Amino acid sequence: MKVTIDLKYFAIAAISFILAYMTVTYKIDNYITFAGEDNALFFFITTATMGFMSLIASFSKSTK
């Protein structure tokens, strides 16, 4: 079984994980002003979930 990586979804996953990391380390505050900690938490959950879903979608079995 050969596994291929779809770079479109892998790039989305990488960007999502970078944004989630920046949210945890408060580096994103230089670019985005959140109205409260709850908004930052939801942004982190959203970007992390999108990263995991895109990472799963980036791997597929080769049909050959």
mmCIF file of the N, C-alpha and C atoms, coordinates in Angstrom:
data_MODEL
# 
_entry.id   MODEL 
# 
loop_
_atom_site.group_PDB 
_atom_site.id 
_atom_site.type_symbol 
_atom_site.label_atom_id 
_atom_site.label_alt_id 
_atom_site.label_comp_id 
_atom_site.label_asym_id 
_atom_site.label_entity_id 
_atom_site.label_seq_id 
_atom_site.pdbx_PDB_ins_code 
_atom_site.Cartn_x 
_atom_site.Cartn_y 
_atom_site.Cartn_z 
_atom_site.occupancy 
_atom_site.B_iso_or_equiv 
_atom_site.pdbx_formal_charge 
_atom_site.auth_seq_id 
_atom_site.auth_comp_id 
_atom_site.auth_asym_id 
_atom_site.auth_atom_id 
_atom_site.pdbx_PDB_model_num 
ATOM 1   N N  . MET A 1 1  ? 0.853   -1.178 0.000  1.00 0.00 ? 1  MET A N  1 
ATOM 2   C CA . MET A 1 1  ? 0.000   0.000  0.000  1.00 0.00 ? 1  MET A CA 1 
ATOM 3   C C  . MET A 1 1  ? 0.898   1.240  0.000  1.00 0.00 ? 1  MET A C  1 
ATOM 4   N N  . LYS A 1 2  ? 0.667   2.107  -0.945 1.00 0.00 ? 2  LYS A N  1 
ATOM 5   C CA . LYS A 1 2  ? 1.437   3.338  -1.064 1.00 0.00 ? 2  LYS A CA 1 
ATOM 6   C C  . LYS A 1 2  ? 0.555   4.513  -0.649 1.00 0.00 ? 2  LYS A C  1 
ATOM 7   N N  . VAL A 1 3  ? 1.102   5.399  0.144  1.00 0.00 ? 3  VAL A N  1 
ATOM 8   C CA . VAL A 1 3  ? 0.364   6.562  0.627  1.00 0.00 ? 3  VAL A CA 1 
ATOM 9   C C  . VAL A 1 3  ? 0.913   7.798  -0.061 1.00 0.00 ? 3  VAL A C  1 
ATOM 10  N N  . THR A 1 4  ? 0.015   8.634  -0.565 1.00 0.00 ? 4  THR A N  1 
ATOM 11  C CA . THR A 1 4  ? 0.427   9.884  -1.197 1.00 0.00 ? 4  THR A CA 1 
ATOM 12  C C  . THR A 1 4  ? -0.043  11.065 -0.343 1.00 0.00 ? 4  THR A C  1 
ATOM 13  N N  . ILE A 1 5  ? 0.665   12.159 -0.474 1.00 0.00 ? 5  ILE A N  1 
ATOM 14  C CA . ILE A 1 5  ? 0.334   13.369 0.281  1.00 0.00 ? 5  ILE A CA 1 
ATOM 15  C C  . ILE A 1 5  ? -0.157  14.431 -0.696 1.00 0.00 ? 5  ILE A C  1 
ATOM 16  N N  . ASP A 1 6  ? -1.348  14.933 -0.440 1.00 0.00 ? 6  ASP A N  1 
ATOM 17  C CA . ASP A 1 6  ? -1.906  16.023 -1.243 1.00 0.00 ? 6  ASP A CA 1 
ATOM 18  C C  . ASP A 1 6  ? -1.431  17.337 -0.626 1.00 0.00 ? 6  ASP A C  1 
ATOM 19  N N  . LEU A 1 7  ? -0.622  18.074 -1.375 1.00 0.00 ? 7  LEU A N  1 
ATOM 20  C CA . LEU A 1 7  ? 0.031   19.261 -0.817 1.00 0.00 ? 7  LEU A CA 1 
ATOM 21  C C  . LEU A 1 7  ? -0.929  20.414 -0.543 1.00 0.00 ? 7  LEU A C  1 
ATOM 22  N N  . LYS A 1 8  ? -2.093  20.453 -1.230 1.00 0.00 ? 8  LYS A N  1 
ATOM 23  C CA . LYS A 1 8  ? -3.062  21.521 -0.954 1.00 0.00 ? 8  LYS A CA 1 
ATOM 24  C C  . LYS A 1 8  ? -3.518  21.454 0.496  1.00 0.00 ? 8  LYS A C  1 
ATOM 25  N N  . TYR A 1 9  ? -3.951  20.270 0.911  1.00 0.00 ? 9  TYR A N  1 
ATOM 26  C CA . TYR A 1 9  ? -4.454  20.109 2.269  1.00 0.00 ? 9  TYR A CA 1 
ATOM 27  C C  . TYR A 1 9  ? -3.333  20.141 3.301  1.00 0.00 ? 9  TYR A C  1 
ATOM 28  N N  . PHE A 1 10 ? -2.139  19.678 2.910  1.00 0.00 ? 10 PHE A N  1 
ATOM 29  C CA . PHE A 1 10 ? -1.016  19.703 3.835  1.00 0.00 ? 10 PHE A CA 1 
ATOM 30  C C  . PHE A 1 10 ? -0.582  21.138 4.134  1.00 0.00 ? 10 PHE A C  1 
ATOM 31  N N  . ALA A 1 11 ? -0.639  22.000 3.138  1.00 0.00 ? 11 ALA A N  1 
ATOM 32  C CA . ALA A 1 11 ? -0.291  23.415 3.344  1.00 0.00 ? 11 ALA A CA 1 
ATOM 33  C C  . ALA A 1 11 ? -1.319  24.090 4.253  1.00 0.00 ? 11 ALA A C  1 
ATOM 34  N N  . ILE A 1 12 ? -2.595  23.774 4.053  1.00 0.00 ? 12 ILE A N  1 
ATOM 35  C CA . ILE A 1 12 ? -3.638  24.326 4.922  1.00 0.00 ? 12 ILE A CA 1 
ATOM 36  C C  . ILE A 1 12 ? -3.431  23.861 6.358  1.00 0.00 ? 12 ILE A C  1 
ATOM 37  N N  . ALA A 1 13 ? -3.055  22.592 6.528  1.00 0.00 ? 13 ALA A N  1 
ATOM 38  C CA . ALA A 1 13 ? -2.802  22.063 7.863  1.00 0.00 ? 13 ALA A CA 1 
ATOM 39  C C  . ALA A 1 13 ? -1.626  22.770 8.529  1.00 0.00 ? 13 ALA A C  1 
ATOM 40  N N  . ALA A 1 14 ? -0.567  22.996 7.775  1.00 0.00 ? 14 ALA A N  1 
ATOM 41  C CA . ALA A 1 14 ? 0.613   23.671 8.328  1.00 0.00 ? 14 ALA A CA 1 
ATOM 42  C C  . ALA A 1 14 ? 0.281   25.093 8.761  1.00 0.00 ? 14 ALA A C  1 
ATOM 43  N N  . ILE A 1 15 ? -0.453  25.819 7.929  1.00 0.00 ? 15 ILE A N  1 
ATOM 44  C CA . ILE A 1 15 ? -0.835  27.190 8.276  1.00 0.00 ? 15 ILE A CA 1 
ATOM 45  C C  . ILE A 1 15 ? -1.746  27.205 9.495  1.00 0.00 ? 15 ILE A C  1 
ATOM 46  N N  . SER A 1 16 ? -2.667  26.256 9.571  1.00 0.00 ? 16 SER A N  1 
ATOM 47  C CA . SER A 1 16 ? -3.583  26.193 10.713 1.00 0.00 ? 16 SER A CA 1 
ATOM 48  C C  . SER A 1 16 ? -2.836  25.913 12.009 1.00 0.00 ? 16 SER A C  1 
ATOM 49  N N  . PHE A 1 17 ? -1.888  24.986 11.959 1.00 0.00 ? 17 PHE A N  1 
ATOM 50  C CA . PHE A 1 17 ? -1.120  24.685 13.168 1.00 0.00 ? 17 PHE A CA 1 
ATOM 51  C C  . PHE A 1 17 ? -0.224  25.856 13.578 1.00 0.00 ? 17 PHE A C  1 
ATOM 52  N N  . ILE A 1 18 ? 0.305   26.584 12.616 1.00 0.00 ? 18 ILE A N  1 
ATOM 53  C CA . ILE A 1 18 ? 1.105   27.775 12.935 1.00 0.00 ? 18 ILE A CA 1 
ATOM 54  C C  . ILE A 1 18 ? 0.235   28.826 13.623 1.00 0.00 ? 18 ILE A C  1 
ATOM 55  N N  . LEU A 1 19 ? -0.973  29.041 13.117 1.00 0.00 ? 19 LEU A N  1 
ATOM 56  C CA . LEU A 1 19 ? -1.883  30.002 13.743 1.00 0.00 ? 19 LEU A CA 1 
ATOM 57  C C  . LEU A 1 19 ? -2.294  29.558 15.140 1.00 0.00 ? 19 LEU A C  1 
ATOM 58  N N  . ALA A 1 20 ? -2.527  28.263 15.330 1.00 0.00 ? 20 ALA A N  1 
ATOM 59  C CA . ALA A 1 20 ? -2.874  27.756 16.661 1.00 0.00 ? 20 ALA A CA 1 
ATOM 60  C C  . ALA A 1 20 ? -1.712  27.957 17.631 1.00 0.00 ? 20 ALA A C  1 
ATOM 61  N N  . TYR A 1 21 ? -0.496  27.706 17.175 1.00 0.00 ? 21 TYR A N  1 
ATOM 62  C CA . TYR A 1 21 ? 0.685   27.910 18.018 1.00 0.00 ? 21 TYR A CA 1 
ATOM 63  C C  . TYR A 1 21 ? 0.860   29.387 18.374 1.00 0.00 ? 21 TYR A C  1 
ATOM 64  N N  . MET A 1 22 ? 0.648   30.250 17.388 1.00 0.00 ? 22 MET A N  1 
ATOM 65  C CA . MET A 1 22 ? 0.770   31.679 17.646 1.00 0.00 ? 22 MET A CA 1 
ATOM 66  C C  . MET A 1 22 ? -0.291  32.159 18.633 1.00 0.00 ? 22 MET A C  1 
ATOM 67  N N  . THR A 1 23 ? -1.456  31.536 18.628 1.00 0.00 ? 23 THR A N  1 
ATOM 68  C CA . THR A 1 23 ? -2.507  31.911 19.574 1.00 0.00 ? 23 THR A CA 1 
ATOM 69  C C  . THR A 1 23 ? -2.122  31.521 20.991 1.00 0.00 ? 23 THR A C  1 
ATOM 70  N N  . VAL A 1 24 ? -1.535  30.348 21.157 1.00 0.00 ? 24 VAL A N  1 
ATOM 71  C CA . VAL A 1 24 ? -1.139  29.882 22.491 1.00 0.00 ? 24 VAL A CA 1 
ATOM 72  C C  . VAL A 1 24 ? -0.010  30.731 23.055 1.00 0.00 ? 24 VAL A C  1 
ATOM 73  N N  . THR A 1 25 ? 0.920   31.151 22.212 1.00 0.00 ? 25 THR A N  1 
ATOM 74  C CA . THR A 1 25 ? 2.070   31.921 22.681 1.00 0.00 ? 25 THR A CA 1 
ATOM 75  C C  . THR A 1 25 ? 1.828   33.435 22.658 1.00 0.00 ? 25 THR A C  1 
ATOM 76  N N  . TYR A 1 26 ? 0.603   33.858 22.336 1.00 0.00 ? 26 TYR A N  1 
ATOM 77  C CA . TYR A 1 26 ? 0.195   35.267 22.312 1.00 0.00 ? 26 TYR A CA 1 
ATOM 78  C C  . TYR A 1 26 ? 0.914   36.088 21.248 1.00 0.00 ? 26 TYR A C  1 
ATOM 79  N N  . LYS A 1 27 ? 1.580   35.459 20.292 1.00 0.00 ? 27 LYS A N  1 
ATOM 80  C CA . LYS A 1 27 ? 2.219   36.206 19.207 1.00 0.00 ? 27 LYS A CA 1 
ATOM 81  C C  . LYS A 1 27 ? 1.194   36.727 18.214 1.00 0.00 ? 27 LYS A C  1 
ATOM 82  N N  . ILE A 1 28 ? 0.018   36.103 18.171 1.00 0.00 ? 28 ILE A N  1 
ATOM 83  C CA . ILE A 1 28 ? -1.030  36.519 17.244 1.00 0.00 ? 28 ILE A CA 1 
ATOM 84  C C  . ILE A 1 28 ? -1.634  37.859 17.662 1.00 0.00 ? 28 ILE A C  1 
ATOM 85  N N  . ASP A 1 29 ? -1.430  38.251 18.919 1.00 0.00 ? 29 ASP A N  1 
ATOM 86  C CA . ASP A 1 29 ? -1.977  39.520 19.407 1.00 0.00 ? 29 ASP A CA 1 
ATOM 87  C C  . ASP A 1 29 ? -1.355  40.726 18.700 1.00 0.00 ? 29 ASP A C  1 
ATOM 88  N N  . ASN A 1 30 ? -0.205  40.533 18.066 1.00 0.00 ? 30 ASN A N  1 
ATOM 89  C CA . ASN A 1 30 ? 0.391   41.620 17.288 1.00 0.00 ? 30 ASN A CA 1 
ATOM 90  C C  . ASN A 1 30 ? -0.388  41.887 16.006 1.00 0.00 ? 30 ASN A C  1 
ATOM 91  N N  . TYR A 1 31 ? -1.162  40.904 15.557 1.00 0.00 ? 31 TYR A N  1 
ATOM 92  C CA . TYR A 1 31 ? -1.887  41.010 14.290 1.00 0.00 ? 31 TYR A CA 1 
ATOM 93  C C  . TYR A 1 31 ? -3.395  41.069 14.467 1.00 0.00 ? 31 TYR A C  1 
ATOM 94  N N  . ILE A 1 32 ? -3.929  40.368 15.478 1.00 0.00 ? 32 ILE A N  1 
ATOM 95  C CA . ILE A 1 32 ? -5.377  40.302 15.718 1.00 0.00 ? 32 ILE A CA 1 
ATOM 96  C C  . ILE A 1 32 ? -5.646  40.757 17.145 1.00 0.00 ? 32 ILE A C  1 
ATOM 97  N N  . THR A 1 33 ? -6.636  41.623 17.327 1.00 0.00 ? 33 THR A N  1 
ATOM 98  C CA . THR A 1 33 ? -7.053  42.027 18.667 1.00 0.00 ? 33 THR A CA 1 
ATOM 99  C C  . THR A 1 33 ? -8.337  41.286 19.005 1.00 0.00 ? 33 THR A C  1 
ATOM 100 N N  . PHE A 1 34 ? -8.246  40.396 19.988 1.00 0.00 ? 34 PHE A N  1 
ATOM 101 C CA . PHE A 1 34 ? -9.413  39.638 20.410 1.00 0.00 ? 34 PHE A CA 1 
ATOM 102 C C  . PHE A 1 34 ? -10.192 40.437 21.441 1.00 0.00 ? 34 PHE A C  1 
ATOM 103 N N  . ALA A 1 35 ? -11.515 40.261 21.455 1.00 0.00 ? 35 ALA A N  1 
ATOM 104 C CA . ALA A 1 35 ? -12.368 40.983 22.402 1.00 0.00 ? 35 ALA A CA 1 
ATOM 105 C C  . ALA A 1 35 ? -12.264 40.399 23.805 1.00 0.00 ? 35 ALA A C  1 
ATOM 106 N N  . GLY A 1 36 ? -11.807 39.160 23.914 1.00 0.00 ? 36 GLY A N  1 
ATOM 107 C CA . GLY A 1 36 ? -11.658 38.540 25.222 1.00 0.00 ? 36 GLY A CA 1 
ATOM 108 C C  . GLY A 1 36 ? -10.937 37.211 25.090 1.00 0.00 ? 36 GLY A C  1 
ATOM 109 N N  . GLU A 1 37 ? -10.707 36.595 26.235 1.00 0.00 ? 37 GLU A N  1 
ATOM 110 C CA . GLU A 1 37 ? -10.011 35.311 26.251 1.00 0.00 ? 37 GLU A CA 1 
ATOM 111 C C  . GLU A 1 37 ? -10.855 34.203 25.645 1.00 0.00 ? 37 GLU A C  1 
ATOM 112 N N  . ASP A 1 38 ? -12.173 34.307 25.756 1.00 0.00 ? 38 ASP A N  1 
ATOM 113 C CA . ASP A 1 38 ? -13.050 33.298 25.159 1.00 0.00 ? 38 ASP A CA 1 
ATOM 114 C C  . ASP A 1 38 ? -12.932 33.293 23.642 1.00 0.00 ? 38 ASP A C  1 
ATOM 115 N N  . ASN A 1 39 ? -12.793 34.461 23.045 1.00 0.00 ? 39 ASN A N  1 
ATOM 116 C CA . ASN A 1 39 ? -12.635 34.538 21.595 1.00 0.00 ? 39 ASN A CA 1 
ATOM 117 C C  . ASN A 1 39 ? -11.306 33.933 21.154 1.00 0.00 ? 39 ASN A C  1 
ATOM 118 N N  . ALA A 1 40 ? -10.254 34.163 21.916 1.00 0.00 ? 40 ALA A N  1 
ATOM 119 C CA . ALA A 1 40 ? -8.959  33.580 21.594 1.00 0.00 ? 40 ALA A CA 1 
ATOM 120 C C  . ALA A 1 40 ? -9.006  32.054 21.741 1.00 0.00 ? 40 ALA A C  1 
ATOM 121 N N  . LEU A 1 41 ? -9.704  31.570 22.752 1.00 0.00 ? 41 LEU A N  1 
ATOM 122 C CA . LEU A 1 41 ? -9.848  30.128 22.941 1.00 0.00 ? 41 LEU A CA 1 
ATOM 123 C C  . LEU A 1 41 ? -10.605 29.499 21.781 1.00 0.00 ? 41 LEU A C  1 
ATOM 124 N N  . PHE A 1 42 ? -11.690 30.131 21.344 1.00 0.00 ? 42 PHE A N  1 
ATOM 125 C CA . PHE A 1 42 ? -12.453 29.598 20.211 1.00 0.00 ? 42 PHE A CA 1 
ATOM 126 C C  . PHE A 1 42 ? -11.625 29.630 18.936 1.00 0.00 ? 42 PHE A C  1 
ATOM 127 N N  . PHE A 1 43 ? -10.827 30.681 18.745 1.00 0.00 ? 43 PHE A N  1 
ATOM 128 C CA . PHE A 1 43 ? -9.953  30.763 17.576 1.00 0.00 ? 43 PHE A CA 1 
ATOM 129 C C  . PHE A 1 43 ? -8.933  29.636 17.592 1.00 0.00 ? 43 PHE A C  1 
ATOM 130 N N  . PHE A 1 44 ? -8.367  29.351 18.771 1.00 0.00 ? 44 PHE A N  1 
ATOM 131 C CA . PHE A 1 44 ? -7.412  28.246 18.890 1.00 0.00 ? 44 PHE A CA 1 
ATOM 132 C C  . PHE A 1 44 ? -8.077  26.915 18.582 1.00 0.00 ? 44 PHE A C  1 
ATOM 133 N N  . ILE A 1 45 ? -9.260  26.677 19.149 1.00 0.00 ? 45 ILE A N  1 
ATOM 134 C CA . ILE A 1 45 ? -9.960  25.412 18.909 1.00 0.00 ? 45 ILE A CA 1 
ATOM 135 C C  . ILE A 1 45 ? -10.294 25.259 17.424 1.00 0.00 ? 45 ILE A C  1 
ATOM 136 N N  . THR A 1 46 ? -10.730 26.342 16.793 1.00 0.00 ? 46 THR A N  1 
ATOM 137 C CA . THR A 1 46 ? -11.082 26.295 15.380 1.00 0.00 ? 46 THR A CA 1 
ATOM 138 C C  . THR A 1 46 ? -9.862  26.005 14.502 1.00 0.00 ? 46 THR A C  1 
ATOM 139 N N  . THR A 1 47 ? -8.757  26.693 14.746 1.00 0.00 ? 47 THR A N  1 
ATOM 140 C CA . THR A 1 47 ? -7.573  26.482 13.912 1.00 0.00 ? 47 THR A CA 1 
ATOM 141 C C  . THR A 1 47 ? -6.952  25.113 14.164 1.00 0.00 ? 47 THR A C  1 
ATOM 142 N N  . ALA A 1 48 ? -6.957  24.644 15.399 1.00 0.00 ? 48 ALA A N  1 
ATOM 143 C CA . ALA A 1 48 ? -6.406  23.317 15.688 1.00 0.00 ? 48 ALA A CA 1 
ATOM 144 C C  . ALA A 1 48 ? -7.260  22.227 15.041 1.00 0.00 ? 48 ALA A C  1 
ATOM 145 N N  . THR A 1 49 ? -8.578  22.362 15.125 1.00 0.00 ? 49 THR A N  1 
ATOM 146 C CA . THR A 1 49 ? -9.467  21.376 14.507 1.00 0.00 ? 49 THR A CA 1 
ATOM 147 C C  . THR A 1 49 ? -9.310  21.385 12.988 1.00 0.00 ? 49 THR A C  1 
ATOM 148 N N  . MET A 1 50 ? -9.229  22.572 12.415 1.00 0.00 ? 50 MET A N  1 
ATOM 149 C CA . MET A 1 50 ? -9.031  22.662 10.971 1.00 0.00 ? 50 MET A CA 1 
ATOM 150 C C  . MET A 1 50 ? -7.682  22.063 10.566 1.00 0.00 ? 50 MET A C  1 
ATOM 151 N N  . GLY A 1 51 ? -6.679  22.234 11.391 1.00 0.00 ? 51 GLY A N  1 
ATOM 152 C CA . GLY A 1 51 ? -5.369  21.645 11.115 1.00 0.00 ? 51 GLY A CA 1 
ATOM 153 C C  . GLY A 1 51 ? -5.411  20.130 11.136 1.00 0.00 ? 51 GLY A C  1 
ATOM 154 N N  . PHE A 1 52 ? -6.056  19.548 12.145 1.00 0.00 ? 52 PHE A N  1 
ATOM 155 C CA . PHE A 1 52 ? -6.151  18.097 12.225 1.00 0.00 ? 52 PHE A CA 1 
ATOM 156 C C  . PHE A 1 52 ? -6.979  17.520 11.082 1.00 0.00 ? 52 PHE A C  1 
ATOM 157 N N  . MET A 1 53 ? -8.080  18.174 10.745 1.00 0.00 ? 53 MET A N  1 
ATOM 158 C CA . MET A 1 53 ? -8.919  17.678 9.661  1.00 0.00 ? 53 MET A CA 1 
ATOM 159 C C  . MET A 1 53 ? -8.200  17.779 8.312  1.00 0.00 ? 53 MET A C  1 
ATOM 160 N N  . SER A 1 54 ? -7.467  18.847 8.088  1.00 0.00 ? 54 SER A N  1 
ATOM 161 C CA . SER A 1 54 ? -6.716  18.998 6.848  1.00 0.00 ? 54 SER A CA 1 
ATOM 162 C C  . SER A 1 54 ? -5.548  18.016 6.782  1.00 0.00 ? 54 SER A C  1 
ATOM 163 N N  . LEU A 1 55 ? -4.941  17.742 7.928  1.00 0.00 ? 55 LEU A N  1 
ATOM 164 C CA . LEU A 1 55 ? -3.845  16.772 7.960  1.00 0.00 ? 55 LEU A CA 1 
ATOM 165 C C  . LEU A 1 55 ? -4.357  15.380 7.610  1.00 0.00 ? 55 LEU A C  1 
ATOM 166 N N  . ILE A 1 56 ? -5.500  15.019 8.138  1.00 0.00 ? 56 ILE A N  1 
ATOM 167 C CA . ILE A 1 56 ? -6.086  13.721 7.803  1.00 0.00 ? 56 ILE A CA 1 
ATOM 168 C C  . ILE A 1 56 ? -6.452  13.662 6.327  1.00 0.00 ? 56 ILE A C  1 
ATOM 169 N N  . ALA A 1 57 ? -6.995  14.752 5.790  1.00 0.00 ? 57 ALA A N  1 
ATOM 170 C CA . ALA A 1 57 ? -7.399  14.780 4.383  1.00 0.00 ? 57 ALA A CA 1 
ATOM 171 C C  . ALA A 1 57 ? -6.217  14.788 3.430  1.00 0.00 ? 57 ALA A C  1 
ATOM 172 N N  . SER A 1 58 ? -5.039  15.183 3.902  1.00 0.00 ? 58 SER A N  1 
ATOM 173 C CA . SER A 1 58 ? -3.893  15.267 3.008  1.00 0.00 ? 58 SER A CA 1 
ATOM 174 C C  . SER A 1 58 ? -3.288  13.905 2.675  1.00 0.00 ? 58 SER A C  1 
ATOM 175 N N  . PHE A 1 59 ? -3.589  12.878 3.449  1.00 0.00 ? 59 PHE A N  1 
ATOM 176 C CA . PHE A 1 59 ? -3.063  11.536 3.184  1.00 0.00 ? 59 PHE A CA 1 
ATOM 177 C C  . PHE A 1 59 ? -4.125  10.696 2.494  1.00 0.00 ? 59 PHE A C  1 
ATOM 178 N N  . SER A 1 60 ? -3.730  10.018 1.433  1.00 0.00 ? 60 SER A N  1 
ATOM 179 C CA . SER A 1 60 ? -4.659  9.135  0.718  1.00 0.00 ? 60 SER A CA 1 
ATOM 180 C C  . SER A 1 60 ? -3.893  7.946  0.161  1.00 0.00 ? 60 SER A C  1 
ATOM 181 N N  . LYS A 1 61 ? -4.627  6.849  -0.046 1.00 0.00 ? 61 LYS A N  1 
ATOM 182 C CA . LYS A 1 61 ? -4.018  5.647  -0.627 1.00 0.00 ? 61 LYS A CA 1 
ATOM 183 C C  . LYS A 1 61 ? -3.872  5.813  -2.129 1.00 0.00 ? 61 LYS A C  1 
ATOM 184 N N  . SER A 1 62 ? -2.791  5.327  -2.647 1.00 0.00 ? 62 SER A N  1 
ATOM 185 C CA . SER A 1 62 ? -2.583  5.366  -4.076 1.00 0.00 ? 62 SER A CA 1 
ATOM 186 C C  . SER A 1 62 ? -3.369  4.219  -4.714 1.00 0.00 ? 62 SER A C  1 
ATOM 187 N N  . THR A 1 63 ? -3.959  4.475  -5.875 1.00 0.00 ? 63 THR A N  1 
ATOM 188 C CA . THR A 1 63 ? -4.798  3.469  -6.530 1.00 0.00 ? 63 THR A CA 1 
ATOM 189 C C  . THR A 1 63 ? -4.002  2.520  -7.402 1.00 0.00 ? 63 THR A C  1 
ATOM 190 N N  . LYS A 1 64 ? -2.723  2.741  -7.601 1.00 0.00 ? 64 LYS A N  1 
ATOM 191 C CA . LYS A 1 64 ? -1.906  1.882  -8.453 1.00 0.00 ? 64 LYS A CA 1 
ATOM 192 C C  . LYS A 1 64 ? -1.523  0.609  -7.760 1.00 0.00 ? 64 LYS A C  1 
# 
